[in-house]
């Protein structure tokens, strides 16, 4: 399994398949996993981001928020222990942001490490550790309450 999963700010550049299920299956399929494991990972990743009902759709027909959640599901299917979110919630509505925040909380409680780069400071309120950068330099480090 991959050690690190990356969800980029430009999530659309991560999507290239013509079907939602195929998109999510790409990573585990390339890991050479057996079909049963592949199917489990696809179903689980889509369920985690609330897209199970769109399994047969073309990603190009999805809304921006749905495509962003699809990019997240595609990375989740690799089951990497470390996930890097580069403004991975930028196109989500408030409900979608809450859903992904809750998912991140569950993943962290399950042993995953999540590194999240955000422009909006309130996006880091639930983090264990916050690091504030300015012009590429660390200017503050601590709990979100201490930093922000």
Number of C-alpha atoms within 10 A of each C-alpha: 13 13 10 15 20 21 23 19 18 14 22 15 9 19 19 13 15 14 18 27 25 19 23 29 25 18 22 24 17 10 12 11 14 10 12 8 13 22 18 12 23 27 19 16 26 24 13 18 20 17 18 16 9 16 17 12 14 15 24 16 11 14 12 17 16 20 22 27 28 28 26 27 28 29 26 26 26 25 19 16 18 18 23 17 18 18 18 23 25 17 18 19 12 10 9 18 18 13 17 20 16 14 14 18 15 12 17 15 10 10 10 16 16 19 15 18 19 17 12 10 13 10 16 20 14 15 16 9 15 22 16 18 11 8 6 7 9 10 11 15 14 14 16 20 12 10 14 15
